[in-house]
Amino acid sequence: MTSEPIRDPKKDHLLTPQNSAFIVIDYQPVQVNSIASMDRQLLVNNIVGAAKAAVVYGLPIVHSTVNVKTGLNKPPIPQLRKALEKYPTYDRTSINSWEDVEFRKAVEETGRKKLIMTALWTEACLTFPALDALKEGYEVYVVVDAVGGTSVAAHEAALRRIEQAGGQMISVPQLFCELQRDWRRAETVPAFMNLFVETGGTAGIQFAYDKG
């Protein structure tokens, strides 16, 4: 059992810590409490797990909020604030974060063309910047089980629209595995295992690790 040499992580067609950036938009109390497309606690667990993965693997992270400075909205939920406490937030008034100058500049300054995107709601604050990013030549990867909409129909229609425009759908476990890729990358294995524990996917990954 011999793994092939590690491919160029910047040119790899798959996601790597060296070729992708993590985008997280509007996980604020009002938005979380309005989600009806999936269980809200599961949503919180998944977005926090995805954010922690971005931190563990050293991805550039762009974290945006809406209407905090105007006083019309609250800061992000505490669990996410704790996971991303070392990263600034870019507050805005636009529904479409791509139309905010500071947000857009922060994305551009990552130097990455693969954008792992998460946002609430799927049908607005995710769809609009995803479509704009795709139009400008970025690759967009939507973490489908870490985003949500105001109804199942709204969520699913939004995902279809993004996919039809060229976006790719991924899941939280897939994100973990794609960034880790090989058990030989031992320095991140403990954190990788812990991410599965925290998001509830322990049994299968423990079996795989034991067999590996």
C-alpha positions in Angstrom: 0.0 0.0 0.0 1.9 3.0 -1.3 0.4 6.4 -1.7 1.5 8.3 -4.8 3.6 11.4 -4.3 1.5 14.3 -3.1 0.2 16.3 -6.0 1.0 20.0 -6.4 -1.4 21.3 -3.7 -1.8 24.6 -5.5 -2.7 23.1 -8.9 -4.7 20.1 -7.6 -8.2 20.0 -9.1 -9.5 18.8 -5.7 -9.7 21.1 -2.7 -6.5 21.5 -0.7 -5.4 23.8 2.1 -3.2 25.6 -0.4 -5.7 26.3 -3.1 -9.0 27.2 -1.4 -10.5 29.8 0.9 -13.4 29.5 3.3 -16.3 32.0 3.1 -18.8 32.2 5.9 -21.7 34.7 5.7 -24.5 35.7 8.2 -24.7 33.0 10.8 -26.4 35.4 13.2 -29.2 34.6 15.6 -32.1 35.9 13.6 -31.0 34.0 10.5 -30.3 30.8 12.4 -33.7 30.9 14.1 -35.5 31.4 10.8 -34.0 28.2 9.2 -36.7 25.6 8.2 -34.8 23.5 5.7 -32.9 21.4 8.3 -32.6 20.9 12.1 -31.1 24.1 13.5 -28.9 22.4 16.0 -27.4 20.2 13.3 -26.9 23.3 11.2 -25.0 25.0 14.0 -22.9 21.9 14.6 -22.1 21.6 10.9 -21.1 25.2 10.3 -18.9 25.3 13.4 -17.3 22.0 12.3 -16.7 23.4 8.8 -15.2 26.6 10.3 -13.0 24.7 12.6 -11.7 22.6 9.7 -10.8 25.8 7.8 -8.8 26.9 10.9 -7.1 23.5 11.4 -6.0 23.3 7.8 -4.9 27.0 7.6 -7.3 28.2 4.9 -7.8 31.9 4.4 -11.1 32.8 6.0 -13.5 35.6 5.1 -16.2 36.1 7.6 -19.1 38.5 6.8 -22.0 39.8 8.9 -24.9 42.0 7.9 -26.3 45.1 9.8 -24.4 44.6 13.0 -22.9 48.2 12.9 -26.3 49.7 12.1 -27.8 48.0 15.2 -30.4 46.2 13.2 -28.9 42.7 13.7 -26.8 40.8 16.3 -23.2 39.5 16.0 -22.7 35.9 14.9 -23.8 33.0 17.1 -21.4 32.5 20.0 -20.3 29.0 18.9 -19.1 30.4 15.6 -17.5 33.5 17.1 -15.5 31.3 19.4 -14.3 29.1 16.5 -13.3 32.1 14.4 -12.3 34.5 17.2 -8.9 35.3 15.6 -10.5 36.4 12.3 -12.1 39.7 11.6 -15.7 40.1 10.4 -16.7 42.3 7.5 -20.0 43.9 8.2 -22.2 45.2 5.4 -25.7 46.4 4.6 -26.0 44.7 1.2 -27.9 41.4 0.9 -25.3 40.3 -1.7 -22.0 40.3 0.0 -20.2 40.4 -3.4 -21.5 44.0 -3.7 -19.7 45.0 -0.5 -16.3 46.6 -1.3 -14.5 45.3 1.8 -15.8 41.8 1.5 -14.9 41.6 -2.1 -11.4 42.9 -1.5 -10.9 40.4 1.3 -11.9 37.5 -1.0 -9.6 38.8 -3.7 -6.7 39.2 -1.3 -6.8 35.5 -0.4 -5.4 34.8 -3.8 -7.5 31.7 -4.0 -9.8 30.7 -6.9 -11.6 27.9 -5.1 -14.2 29.3 -2.7 -15.8 27.1 -0.1 -19.0 29.0 0.5 -21.4 28.9 3.4 -24.2 31.4 4.2 -27.7 31.9 5.6 -30.0 32.0 3.8 -29.3 29.7 0.9 -31.8 31.5 -1.4 -30.2 34.9 -0.9 -27.0 35.5 0.9 -25.5 32.4 -0.5 -26.9 32.3 -4.0 -26.1 35.9 -5.0 -22.4 36.0 -4.1 -22.0 32.4 -5.4 -23.4 33.4 -8.8 -21.3 36.6 -9.0 -18.1 34.7 -8.0 -18.8 32.0 -10.6 -19.3 34.7 -13.3 -15.9 36.2 -12.4 -14.1 32.9 -12.9 -14.0 31.6 -9.3 -14.8 28.0 -8.5 -17.6 27.7 -5.9 -18.1 24.8 -3.5 -21.2 24.9 -1.4 -21.2 23.0 1.9 -24.8 21.8 1.6 -25.3 20.5 5.1 -23.9 23.7 6.7 -26.3 26.1 4.9 -30.0 26.5 5.2 -33.1 28.3 3.9 -36.5 29.5 5.0 -38.1 26.4 3.6 -36.9 23.1 2.1 -38.2 24.3 -1.3 -36.3 27.6 -1.1 -33.1 25.9 -0.1 -33.2 23.2 -2.8 -34.2 25.7 -5.5 -31.2 27.8 -4.5 -28.8 24.9 -4.6 -30.1 23.9 -8.1 -29.6 27.5 -9.3 -26.0 27.6 -8.1 -25.3 24.1 -9.5 -26.7 25.0 -12.9 -24.4 28.0 -13.0 -21.4 25.7 -12.4 -21.2 25.5 -8.6 -20.2 22.2 -6.9 -22.0 20.7 -4.0 -20.0 19.2 -1.1 -20.8 18.0 2.4 -19.2 18.6 5.8 -17.6 15.1 6.0 -16.5 15.4 2.4 -14.8 18.8 3.2 -12.9 17.2 6.1 -11.7 14.2 4.0 -10.8 16.3 1.0 -8.6 18.6 3.0 -7.0 15.7 4.9 -6.7 13.4 1.9 -4.1 11.0 3.4 -3.6 9.4 6.8 0.2 10.0 6.4 -0.4 13.7 6.9 -0.1 12.9 10.6 0.1 16.4 12.0 -3.6 17.1 11.2 -5.0 13.6 12.0 -5.9 14.2 15.6 -7.8 17.4 14.7 -9.4 15.6 11.7 -10.7 12.8 14.0 -11.9 15.4 16.5 -13.9 17.2 13.8 -15.8 14.0 13.2 -16.4 13.5 16.9 -17.8 17.1 17.3 -20.1 16.7 14.2 -21.4 13.3 15.1 -19.7 11.1 12.5 -17.4 9.1 14.8 -18.1 5.4 14.0 -17.3 5.3 10.3 -14.2 7.4 10.5 -12.8 5.5 13.6 -13.3 2.3 11.6 -11.4 3.7 8.6 -8.6 5.0 10.8 -8.2 1.7 12.6 -8.1 -0.2 9.3 -5.6 2.3 7.9 
